[in-house]
Amino acid sequence: MAKSRRQIVILAFQIAGASLVLLDVALYFGMLRYTQALVFSEQQQFASMRRRIFDGETRIERLKKFLEGMPKAGERLSSFEREHTPPRRQGYSQAAKLVRLVTEQSGTQLVSVAYKLDNKVAGPLQGLGVVINVEGSFQGLMKFAHGLETASDLLVIRGFNIVVGDNRTLQLRLAADLYLTP
């Protein structure tokens, strides 16, 4: 009987030991997965934070360059206004001179010109609306439009259309804005 009691106690300790080992392995893998998930989450947050810091530093560098260029931008803007926008009192004559010059260079004939000063716009520049009607060949009309578009004055073409005129010639109706300093 002593042997069987001893065997029962040994068996109980073996079962308890095996149970503890199995419990230890289960807890180890349970904790390992939890810890791995926690580490992965922290790594993702770290990578995200690094990316935001890098983007912020890049943005700061761009803003520094922009800030360095600000004094020069004001000078360039005033230079642009002086060189490319005529004063209001010279606007009509400047527009007429430009239209006449481009008409001669393109080989077209000027039919009519209408001007309308836009007094409603508030800002550093004032618009002078110009509606021009010219007639000539298709190439001449395209040269005329290109000549206006590439002029040194600040001129924006709002729209144009080409139609066949009364005597079977092509006519171009072009609406543009010439910007003036008030």
C-alpha positions as CSV (number, residue, x, y, z in Angstrom):
1,M,0.0,0.0,0.0
2,A,2.8,2.3,0.6
3,K,3.8,2.0,-2.9
4,S,0.5,2.7,-4.3
5,R,0.1,5.8,-2.1
6,R,3.4,7.0,-3.2
7,Q,2.5,6.3,-6.8
8,I,-0.7,8.2,-6.4
9,V,1.2,11.2,-4.9
10,I,3.8,11.1,-7.6
11,L,1.1,10.8,-10.3
12,A,-0.7,13.8,-8.6
13,F,2.5,15.8,-8.7
14,Q,3.1,14.8,-12.3
15,I,-0.4,15.8,-13.3
16,A,-0.1,19.1,-11.4
17,G,3.4,19.7,-12.9
18,A,2.1,18.9,-16.4
19,S,-0.9,21.2,-15.8
20,L,1.3,24.0,-14.6
21,V,3.5,23.5,-17.7
22,L,0.5,23.6,-20.0
23,L,-0.9,26.6,-18.1
24,D,2.5,28.3,-18.4
25,V,2.6,27.6,-22.2
26,A,-0.9,28.8,-22.7
27,L,-0.2,32.0,-20.7
28,Y,3.1,32.5,-22.6
29,F,1.4,32.3,-26.0
30,G,-1.5,34.4,-24.8
31,M,0.8,37.1,-23.5
32,L,3.1,36.8,-26.5
33,R,0.3,37.5,-28.9
34,Y,-1.0,40.3,-26.7
35,T,2.5,41.8,-26.4
36,Q,3.1,41.4,-30.1
37,A,-0.1,43.2,-30.9
38,L,0.8,45.9,-28.5
39,V,4.3,46.3,-29.9
40,F,2.9,46.4,-33.5
41,S,0.4,49.1,-32.5
42,E,3.2,51.1,-30.9
43,Q,5.3,50.7,-34.0
44,Q,2.5,51.9,-36.2
45,Q,2.0,55.0,-33.9
46,F,5.7,55.7,-34.0
47,A,5.9,55.4,-37.8
48,S,2.8,57.7,-38.1
49,M,4.3,60.2,-35.7
50,R,7.6,60.2,-37.6
51,R,5.8,60.7,-40.9
52,R,3.9,63.7,-39.4
53,I,7.1,65.1,-38.1
54,F,8.8,64.8,-41.4
55,D,5.8,66.3,-43.2
56,G,5.8,69.2,-40.7
57,E,9.5,69.8,-41.2
58,T,9.1,69.8,-44.9
59,R,6.2,72.3,-44.6
60,I,8.3,74.5,-42.3
61,E,11.1,74.5,-44.9
62,R,8.7,75.5,-47.7
63,L,7.2,78.2,-45.5
64,K,10.7,79.6,-44.6
65,K,11.5,79.8,-48.4
66,F,8.2,81.5,-49.0
67,L,8.9,83.9,-46.1
68,E,12.3,84.7,-47.5
69,G,10.8,85.5,-50.9
70,M,8.1,87.8,-49.5
71,P,10.1,91.1,-49.6
72,K,11.2,90.3,-53.2
73,A,7.6,89.5,-54.2
74,G,6.4,92.9,-53.2
75,E,9.1,94.5,-55.3
76,R,8.4,92.2,-58.2
77,L,4.6,92.9,-58.0
78,S,5.1,96.7,-58.0
79,S,7.6,96.2,-60.9
80,F,5.0,94.1,-62.8
81,E,2.3,96.8,-62.2
82,R,4.6,99.5,-63.5
83,E,5.8,97.6,-66.6
84,H,2.6,95.7,-67.7
85,T,-0.4,97.8,-66.5
86,P,-0.7,101.3,-67.9
87,P,-2.2,104.1,-65.7
88,R,-6.0,104.6,-66.1
89,R,-5.5,108.0,-67.9
90,Q,-3.5,106.3,-70.6
91,G,-5.5,103.1,-70.8
92,Y,-7.7,103.9,-73.7
93,S,-4.9,105.2,-75.9
94,Q,-2.7,102.3,-74.9
95,A,-5.5,99.8,-75.9
96,A,-6.1,101.6,-79.2
97,K,-2.4,101.6,-80.0
98,L,-2.2,97.9,-79.1
99,V,-5.2,97.0,-81.3
100,R,-3.9,99.1,-84.2
101,L,-0.4,97.6,-84.0
102,V,-1.7,93.9,-83.8
103,T,-4.1,94.6,-86.6
104,E,-1.3,95.8,-88.9
105,Q,1.0,92.9,-87.9
106,S,-1.7,90.2,-88.5
107,G,-2.8,91.6,-91.9
108,T,-6.5,92.0,-90.8
109,Q,-8.8,94.9,-91.1
110,L,-10.3,96.5,-88.0
111,V,-14.1,96.8,-88.2
112,S,-15.0,98.2,-84.8
113,V,-13.7,98.6,-81.2
114,A,-15.7,99.3,-78.1
115,Y,-14.4,100.1,-74.6
116,K,-16.1,99.8,-71.2
117,L,-14.4,100.7,-68.0
118,D,-15.3,98.4,-65.1
119,N,-15.7,100.6,-62.0
120,K,-17.3,97.9,-59.8
121,V,-14.1,95.9,-59.1
122,A,-12.3,96.7,-55.9
123,G,-8.6,95.9,-55.9
124,P,-5.2,97.0,-57.0
125,L,-6.1,96.8,-60.7
126,Q,-9.0,98.1,-62.8
127,G,-10.4,96.4,-65.8
128,L,-11.0,98.0,-69.2
129,G,-13.3,95.8,-71.3
130,V,-12.5,95.8,-75.0
131,V,-14.7,94.3,-77.7
132,I,-12.9,94.1,-81.0
133,N,-14.3,93.1,-84.4
134,V,-11.8,92.4,-87.2
135,E,-12.0,90.7,-90.5
136,G,-9.5,88.8,-92.7
137,S,-8.2,85.3,-93.4
138,F,-8.3,82.6,-90.8
139,Q,-4.5,82.7,-90.4
140,G,-4.7,86.5,-90.0
141,L,-7.4,86.2,-87.4
142,M,-5.4,83.7,-85.4
143,K,-2.3,85.9,-85.7
144,F,-4.4,88.8,-84.4
145,A,-5.7,86.8,-81.4
146,H,-2.2,85.5,-80.7
147,G,-0.7,89.0,-81.0
148,L,-3.1,90.3,-78.3
149,E,-2.6,87.3,-76.1
150,T,1.2,87.6,-76.1
151,A,1.3,91.4,-75.8
152,S,3.4,92.8,-73.0
153,D,0.3,94.5,-71.4
154,L,-1.7,92.5,-68.9
155,L,-4.6,91.6,-71.2
156,V,-6.9,88.6,-70.6
157,I,-9.1,87.3,-73.5
158,R,-12.5,86.5,-72.2
159,G,-13.9,85.0,-75.3
160,F,-14.1,85.1,-79.1
161,N,-16.0,83.7,-82.0
162,I,-15.5,83.6,-85.7
163,V,-18.3,84.1,-88.2
164,V,-18.7,84.5,-91.9
165,G,-19.3,88.2,-92.7
166,D,-21.5,89.9,-95.2
167,N,-19.1,89.8,-98.1
168,R,-18.0,86.1,-97.4
169,T,-15.0,87.1,-95.3
170,L,-14.3,85.8,-91.9
171,Q,-14.9,88.1,-88.9
172,L,-13.5,87.7,-85.4
173,R,-15.4,89.1,-82.5
174,L,-13.0,89.2,-79.5
175,A,-13.8,90.3,-75.9
176,A,-10.8,91.0,-73.7
177,D,-10.0,92.9,-70.4
178,L,-7.0,95.2,-70.3
179,Y,-6.0,95.8,-66.7
180,L,-5.0,99.3,-65.6
181,T,-3.7,100.9,-62.5
182,P,-6.3,103.3,-61.0
